[in-house]
Amino acid sequence: GALLALNKPPGLPVLGRPGDLSLDALLPALRRRLGLAAELHVVKAPAREYSGLVLLSSCYHTTKKLQQFFTNARWRGQYPATYCAITVGVPEKVEGEICTGLRWQQQEDRAMVRGCRQAGDLEDTPGSAEGCALQVVPVPAPGRRSLARKDVKSTLTRYRVLSAVGGCALLQLQPRTAFPEQLQVHLTLLLCQALGDHKHSSQVGRVLGVPFFLTPETAPSRTQVLDEELQSRLGLSSQQLQHLPLHIHLQELVLP
């Protein structure tokens, strides 16, 4: 009917500035190629860094109905979206939940935080505002006041190990909340950073092969460091490693 599903490559944003390559900018050409009479709307799409399912609709009412369904599903405690991730490291438990508070934090000039936060809704901002360098950081035990002020959002992801070999794992991830970079941060809290995560992977350190968590303040972002054996198995040079995409993929969406 009105629905169309695509498989988005990593690195392609849903929205972009005029003249930039984005999913939204490609919709008119896609509409012409498919010979559709009505405009296409984005119902659901993964973040820029992720790959996977993009759900489009050529009916405005269908779009609104499905978007409301996804919102209500989270309120009801359901998991309508299922992701897959390849991780460097294997969780101790085969399945479980990661529950933590998340918030934006100014990297350098803390006086700019409030002005940046007002630039957009916390759930929808892509991780930065004009003139601001923001990062998402975990808050293990958020207070009621910070939650009420929406300075911190309580987030939850359910995970399950599907396969593990050679110190790496294939994980199924089902977020019950929506927050930018939620899955990457939750994986670092599991001490299993996503392959290709050049933003948060530095927060997982190792001493004598034992992983431990480093705070974002003490672990600035850098190109992900892989051990020589894994890098050799992937067949990547150090230069190629810088361009390794994030291995988080929106695999499945449940529709009403």
C-alpha positions in Angstrom: 0.0 0.0 0.0 1.4 3.3 1.1 4.5 1.9 2.8 8.0 1.5 1.3 11.0 0.1 3.1 14.7 0.8 2.2 18.0 -0.4 3.5 20.1 2.7 4.4 23.9 2.6 4.4 25.8 3.9 7.4 26.8 7.6 7.3 23.8 8.8 5.4 21.8 11.4 7.5 18.0 11.5 7.3 18.0 15.3 7.2 20.8 17.6 6.0 21.5 21.2 5.0 20.4 22.4 1.6 22.8 20.9 -1.0 24.0 18.2 1.2 23.4 14.5 0.5 20.7 13.2 2.8 17.8 10.7 2.7 15.3 13.6 2.6 17.1 15.1 -0.4 16.8 11.8 -2.3 13.1 11.3 -1.8 11.9 13.4 -4.8 14.2 11.4 -7.1 13.0 8.1 -5.5 9.4 9.1 -6.0 10.0 9.8 -9.7 11.9 6.6 -10.2 9.0 4.6 -8.7 6.4 6.6 -10.5 4.5 7.5 -7.3 1.9 10.2 -7.4 2.2 11.3 -3.7 5.2 12.6 -1.8 7.1 10.3 0.4 7.4 10.9 4.2 9.9 9.3 6.6 8.1 7.3 9.2 11.1 5.7 10.9 14.8 5.7 10.2 18.0 4.9 12.0 20.5 7.5 13.0 23.1 8.8 10.6 25.8 6.5 11.8 23.6 3.4 11.7 22.6 1.3 8.7 19.3 -0.5 8.3 15.6 -0.2 7.8 14.1 3.1 6.6 10.3 3.1 6.6 8.6 5.5 4.2 5.0 6.3 3.5 3.2 8.1 0.7 0.1 8.8 2.9 0.2 11.6 5.5 -2.4 9.9 7.7 -0.5 6.6 7.6 2.7 8.4 8.6 1.2 10.0 11.6 -0.6 6.8 12.7 2.6 4.8 12.6 4.7 7.5 14.3 2.1 7.6 17.1 2.2 3.8 17.3 6.0 3.8 17.8 5.7 6.5 20.5 2.9 4.6 22.3 4.7 1.3 22.1 7.6 2.7 24.1 5.2 4.0 26.7 3.6 0.5 27.0 7.0 -1.0 27.5 7.2 -2.7 24.1 10.2 -3.0 21.9 9.1 -2.2 18.3 12.6 -1.8 16.9 15.3 -4.5 16.9 19.0 -3.7 16.1 22.0 -5.9 15.5 25.5 -4.9 16.5 29.0 -6.3 16.2 31.0 -5.6 19.3 34.6 -5.8 20.3 34.3 -7.8 23.5 31.7 -10.3 24.7 29.2 -9.5 27.5 29.5 -11.5 30.7 25.8 -12.4 30.6 24.2 -13.9 27.6 21.2 -11.5 27.9 20.1 -8.7 30.1 19.2 -5.0 30.3 21.2 -1.8 30.4 19.4 0.9 32.3 21.1 4.3 32.9 20.5 8.0 32.7 21.8 9.9 29.7 22.5 13.6 29.3 24.3 16.0 27.0 27.5 17.5 28.3 29.6 20.3 26.9 33.1 19.2 26.1 34.9 22.4 26.8 33.0 25.5 27.6 30.4 24.4 30.2 28.8 27.9 30.2 27.5 27.1 26.8 25.6 24.0 27.8 22.2 25.6 28.6 22.2 27.7 25.4 23.0 24.6 23.3 20.4 22.4 25.1 17.7 24.9 24.0 18.7 24.5 20.4 16.5 21.4 20.0 14.6 18.6 21.8 17.1 16.3 23.5 15.7 13.2 21.7 15.9 14.7 18.3 19.2 16.7 18.2 21.9 14.8 16.3 24.5 15.3 19.1 25.5 18.9 18.5 24.1 22.3 18.0 25.5 25.2 16.1 28.7 26.4 17.7 28.5 23.7 20.4 30.6 20.6 21.0 28.3 18.3 22.9 28.7 14.7 23.9 26.3 12.1 25.4 27.4 10.8 28.8 25.9 8.3 31.2 24.4 9.2 34.6 24.2 6.0 36.6 21.9 7.3 39.4 20.0 10.3 38.1 18.1 12.4 40.7 14.4 13.1 40.5 14.9 16.8 40.0 17.3 16.3 37.0 14.8 13.8 35.5 11.9 16.2 36.1 13.8 19.1 34.5 14.7 16.8 31.6 18.4 17.5 32.1 18.8 13.7 32.3 16.7 11.0 30.6 16.3 7.5 32.0 17.1 5.0 29.2 16.8 1.3 28.8 18.1 -1.2 26.2 17.5 -5.0 26.2 20.3 -7.1 24.7 21.0 -10.7 23.8 24.2 -12.4 22.6 23.4 -14.2 19.3 26.9 -15.4 18.6 30.5 -14.9 19.9 33.8 -15.8 18.4 37.4 -14.6 18.7 36.6 -12.0 21.4 33.8 -10.4 19.3 30.1 -10.8 19.5 26.9 -10.4 17.5 24.3 -8.8 19.7 20.6 -8.2 19.4 19.6 -4.8 20.8 16.1 -3.6 21.6 15.9 0.0 22.9 12.8 0.9 24.9 13.7 4.6 24.9 15.0 7.0 22.3 18.1 9.1 22.9 20.9 10.0 20.5 23.9 7.6 20.7 22.0 5.5 23.3 23.1 2.2 21.9 26.8 3.1 21.6 26.9 4.4 25.2 25.0 1.4 26.5 27.4 -1.0 24.8 30.4 0.8 26.4 28.7 0.3 29.8 28.7 -3.4 28.9 32.4 -3.0 28.2 31.8 -4.2 24.7 32.1 -1.2 22.3 30.5 -1.4 18.9 32.9 -2.1 16.0 33.6 1.2 14.2 32.6 3.4 17.2 35.2 6.1 17.0 33.4 8.3 19.5 32.8 6.2 22.6 35.1 3.2 22.3 38.0 5.0 24.1 35.9 4.7 27.2 36.6 1.0 27.4 40.1 0.5 28.7 42.1 -2.7 29.4 44.6 -3.7 32.1 46.2 -7.2 31.6 43.3 -8.0 29.2 40.6 -7.1 31.7 38.2 -4.3 30.4 37.1 -1.4 32.6 35.0 1.7 32.1 36.7 5.1 31.8 34.7 8.3 32.2 34.2 10.5 29.1 36.2 13.3 30.8 39.3 11.0 31.0 38.9 9.3 27.6 38.6 11.8 24.7 37.2 10.5 21.4 39.7 8.9 19.0 39.9 6.4 16.2 38.9 3.0 17.6 41.9 0.9 18.7 41.8 -2.8 17.8 44.3 -5.4 18.8 46.7 -6.5 16.1 45.1 -9.9 15.6 41.6 -8.6 15.1 42.8 -5.8 12.8 44.7 -8.4 10.8 41.7 -10.6 10.5 39.6 -7.7 9.2 42.4 -7.0 6.7 42.5 -3.3 7.6 45.4 -0.9 7.6 45.6 1.9 10.2 44.4 4.4 7.6 41.5 2.2 6.6 40.6 1.7 10.3 39.8 5.4 10.5 37.0 5.0 8.0 35.5 1.8 9.5 31.8 2.4 9.7 29.7 1.9 12.9 28.4 -1.7 12.9 24.9 -1.1 14.3 22.1 -2.1 12.0 18.3 -1.5 12.4 17.2 -5.0 11.5 13.5 -5.2 12.2 10.5 -3.0 12.9 7.2 -4.3 14.3 4.1 -2.7 12.7 0.5 -2.7 13.9 
